[in-house]
Amino acid sequence: MGIAKDFNDVVHDQIKVHAAWLPVTNTYQVGDFGVISEGVFARMGNIRSDFGIDFQTNAGPPSQLDFKSANVRVVRFTAGAEVNAFPDDALEAKLRIEFGRERSFYLKAALNVQELASVFEAARKIAVLPAWNEGKFKVVAATYTGQNCVVLSSRQNNTAIEIGGKADALKKLELGGASADFAWTANSTLGLEIMGQTGVIGLKLFQVKKKKGEAEFLTRGRPVRPEDLEISDSSSWSAQLPDDL
């Protein structure tokens, strides 16, 4: 799981959420619950379908994932000549991405966010569930979906990828709007190779615990108050979480 750990570190550092693994090709949704296994979130179910907890979602503020490892070099060619930036023209062009070391990343994605309308409303319903393992279970509070994204990583030192196309289309790729129709080659096997696809890249997780001495509401039936609960989320957690299993 080395590449999963590395990818999770990058995502958390860049946008303060945890990685959806595998990126893009997953089916994570808001309300999913699960545990941390081998450093990444592992889905067990959904609080709506498994526990009958209804919730509303809203569109959150959009975000951007724009990252390349320090040893990654990007070279652009238009009409056979190296250029500093691609023009807005339909000229034949090529983008070369050189990974100096293994387990390096090149990530480009415009992110749409879907999030719980109220984390507290979901948390107070979760807190009274007899079967809820508050010491382990995490819940997806928001999904970060990459649109037409590029997610590339190297397995070996000195890996190079060449992407051919029109200059204006390659310019869009560098801005986080890749097309799945690009022709590309690599001189070695890649760790991640996602080009122009749309899917979930990041997960904002939260965990709810009852405060010590405040568990009496479970038997007395009084409403759960904000001060009864400890609610924490990905933005205050470290990138690497201990395994729950």
SEMAR-144331 format. One line per field, with one value per residue (C-alpha): x, y, z. Coordinates in pm, 1 decimal. Example, Ala and Ser with C-alpha at 12.3 -4.5 7.8 and 13.67 -1.06 7.14 Angstrom:
<atoms>
u	[1230.0|1367.0]
v	[-450.0|-106.0]
w	[780.0|714.0]
</atoms>
This chain:
<atoms>
u	[0.0|299.3|149.9|-184.9|-6.8|187.2|-123.6|-312.0|-29.2|-44.5|-424.5|-432.6|-151.0|-314.6|-685.8|-700.2|-909.3|-823.1|-774.4|-1048.3|-868.5|-856.7|-896.6|-1171.7|-1267.4|-1464.9|-1827.1|-1792.8|-2089.5|-2170.5|-2294.7|-2071.1|-1920.9|-1623.2|-1280.3|-920.4|-749.4|-388.9|-389.6|-697.6|-1072.3|-1251.9|-1628.9|-1856.4|-2195.0|-2398.8|-2573.8|-2892.8|-2931.4|-2784.5|-2913.7|-3206.7|-3046.1|-3181.0|-2972.3|-2955.6|-2658.4|-2546.0|-2294.6|-1984.8|-1736.7|-1538.1|-1173.5|-866.7|-601.5|-286.8|29.1|351.5|630.5|951.2|1140.3|878.5|970.3|717.6|829.9|601.8|647.8|451.6|522.8|838.3|984.1|1001.5|778.3|713.4|334.6|86.3|-93.1|-469.4|-428.8|-504.4|-138.1|17.8|177.9|321.7|343.2|628.0|615.6|941.3|940.0|1288.4|1204.4|965.8|635.3|616.4|292.3|141.7|-216.4|-457.3|-827.9|-1107.3|-1303.7|-1678.5|-1775.5|-2091.0|-2129.2|-2362.0|-2593.1|-2541.4|-2272.7|-2418.0|-2765.4|-2613.9|-2379.7|-2655.3|-2852.7|-2542.9|-2450.9|-2756.7|-2711.8|-2641.9|-2440.7|-2224.0|-1854.5|-1757.8|-1394.4|-1350.8|-1624.7|-1568.1|-1832.2|-1793.7|-1901.6|-1806.9|-1688.3|-1442.1|-1505.9|-1242.1|-1374.1|-1178.3|-878.0|-519.7|-378.1|-34.9|236.2|562.4|675.2|1038.1|1302.9|1331.7|985.7|867.8|518.9|446.4|97.2|17.2|-264.1|-355.6|-193.1|-521.3|-638.7|-310.2|-338.5|-677.5|-517.5|-267.2|-557.0|-732.4|-959.8|-813.7|-976.9|-993.8|-907.4|-543.6|-286.0|-2.2|291.5|519.7|864.8|774.3|471.9|289.5|153.5|-155.6|-267.7|-596.7|-648.0|-964.6|-1192.8|-1434.6|-1469.2|-1413.9|-1057.6|-1096.1|-1313.1|-1377.7|-1433.1|-1576.1|-1598.9|-1838.2|-1779.6|-1988.0|-1815.5|-1731.3|-2010.0|-2261.9|-2398.1|-2715.9|-2914.1|-2904.5|-3136.9|-3322.3|-3421.5|-3338.2|-3228.4|-2861.8|-2696.6|-2379.7|-2198.5|-2271.1|-2054.6|-1699.9|-1705.7|-1378.3|-1301.4|-1027.5|-924.3|-791.5|-651.8|-309.4|-275.5|-180.0|-442.5|-388.5|-562.8|-890.7|-867.9]
v	[0.0|232.5|428.6|459.1|610.1|850.7|955.1|1007.1|1228.3|1447.6|1482.8|1568.1|1819.1|1990.9|2000.7|1879.6|1569.6|1201.3|1008.2|802.3|482.1|381.5|734.8|806.6|441.3|406.4|445.6|646.4|861.0|1109.0|913.0|611.1|480.0|256.2|219.1|296.3|-12.0|-9.2|369.0|442.8|456.0|123.3|146.3|-79.7|67.1|387.1|545.5|590.5|238.6|53.9|262.4|454.2|793.2|1044.5|1346.6|1627.1|1721.0|2048.3|2147.3|2275.5|2533.5|2399.9|2317.2|2245.6|1976.2|2095.7|1913.4|1775.2|1622.5|1821.1|1588.0|1606.8|1812.3|1924.4|2000.9|2141.2|2119.6|2294.0|2224.2|2039.8|2327.9|2356.6|2632.4|2776.7|2756.8|2615.2|2865.9|2874.8|2721.0|2381.7|2317.9|1975.0|1961.6|1730.7|1736.9|1542.0|1466.8|1336.8|1167.2|1174.1|925.7|639.8|706.8|1062.8|1231.2|1461.3|1556.8|1792.8|1812.5|2063.0|1934.8|1946.4|1903.5|1738.6|1759.4|1692.1|1985.5|1939.2|1720.2|1774.1|1654.5|1332.4|1299.6|1331.2|1052.5|834.7|888.0|701.0|393.2|88.0|-81.8|221.1|175.1|530.6|439.1|321.1|422.8|724.0|881.7|1053.1|1414.3|1527.8|1384.7|1565.8|1463.4|1534.3|1638.1|1518.2|1473.6|1360.0|1130.6|992.0|836.0|658.1|312.3|359.7|630.2|826.3|745.0|966.7|1011.4|1178.5|1306.0|1412.2|1637.0|1987.0|2273.4|2424.3|2085.4|2023.3|2370.6|2267.2|1950.1|2161.6|2361.7|2048.7|1964.9|1661.4|1465.8|1087.3|1091.4|1193.7|954.9|896.9|666.3|587.5|432.6|214.8|90.1|354.3|327.2|535.2|620.9|809.8|1049.2|1248.4|1048.3|1180.3|1034.4|1079.4|1170.5|1290.3|1224.2|1453.4|1218.7|1284.4|1088.0|1138.8|1040.3|1096.7|1308.4|1143.0|1168.9|1272.4|931.3|961.9|1089.6|735.6|618.0|934.3|1022.0|1389.9|1559.4|1533.9|1874.6|1993.7|1998.0|1626.2|1525.0|1545.2|1580.8|1593.6|1575.8|1539.2|1903.4|1856.5|1504.3|1400.8|1252.8|910.8|767.3|450.9|140.4|55.9|-314.7]
w	[0.0|-39.5|-328.8|-145.3|155.2|-65.2|-256.1|70.6|200.3|-110.3|-107.6|262.8|227.4|-70.3|22.6|387.5|320.3|291.5|-29.1|-187.3|-275.4|-550.6|-687.6|-943.6|-1000.2|-676.8|-565.1|-242.5|-137.5|136.7|439.9|384.7|707.8|765.9|919.6|838.3|697.6|575.8|600.2|385.4|438.5|384.8|333.8|539.8|449.8|454.2|751.4|546.4|409.4|709.1|1001.0|854.7|921.5|672.8|577.1|324.0|109.1|-43.9|-306.4|-128.0|-257.7|-554.3|-507.1|-718.5|-701.8|-875.0|-768.7|-906.2|-700.9|-664.0|-898.1|-1176.0|-1483.3|-1744.4|-2100.5|-2373.7|-2750.8|-3024.7|-3390.4|-3283.4|-3081.6|-2702.2|-2561.9|-2216.9|-2251.3|-2499.9|-2725.9|-2778.4|-3123.1|-3277.0|-3355.7|-3315.8|-2973.4|-2711.2|-2331.9|-2174.5|-1800.8|-1653.9|-1312.3|-1163.1|-888.8|-819.9|-637.4|-767.4|-871.2|-1131.0|-1034.9|-1208.5|-1126.0|-1085.4|-785.4|-723.5|-358.7|-224.0|153.4|444.0|504.7|881.6|1030.9|1378.6|1278.2|1143.6|1443.2|1705.5|1535.8|1510.5|1877.2|2007.1|1787.6|2010.0|1734.1|1654.8|1729.1|1817.6|1870.6|1512.9|1271.3|1047.2|822.6|484.8|537.8|185.8|-143.7|-370.6|-730.3|-992.9|-1333.1|-1638.3|-1413.9|-1458.9|-1190.1|-1276.9|-1065.3|-1131.5|-1021.1|-1124.0|-1138.0|-1462.3|-1592.3|-1879.2|-2021.8|-2355.1|-2432.9|-2788.1|-2909.7|-3012.3|-2825.1|-2704.1|-2570.4|-2387.7|-2237.4|-2094.2|-1954.1|-1761.2|-1620.0|-1495.1|-1787.7|-1960.2|-2238.3|-2234.1|-2605.4|-2566.2|-2709.9|-2467.1|-2409.1|-2115.4|-2104.1|-1802.1|-1610.1|-1408.3|-1055.8|-1135.1|-1486.9|-1499.4|-1789.7|-1854.9|-1625.0|-1362.4|-1012.8|-640.4|-540.2|-180.2|125.3|417.7|712.2|1055.5|1378.8|1669.0|2029.8|2341.2|2601.9|2932.0|3184.2|2918.4|2820.4|3030.4|2731.3|2595.9|2874.4|2969.5|2615.0|2631.7|2306.2|2219.5|2256.6|2080.5|2414.8|2462.2|2165.8|2040.3|1662.4|1471.1|1100.9|840.8|855.9|1210.2|1165.6|1045.8|699.4|831.4|1062.8|1269.2|1143.1|1315.3|1237.5]
</atoms>
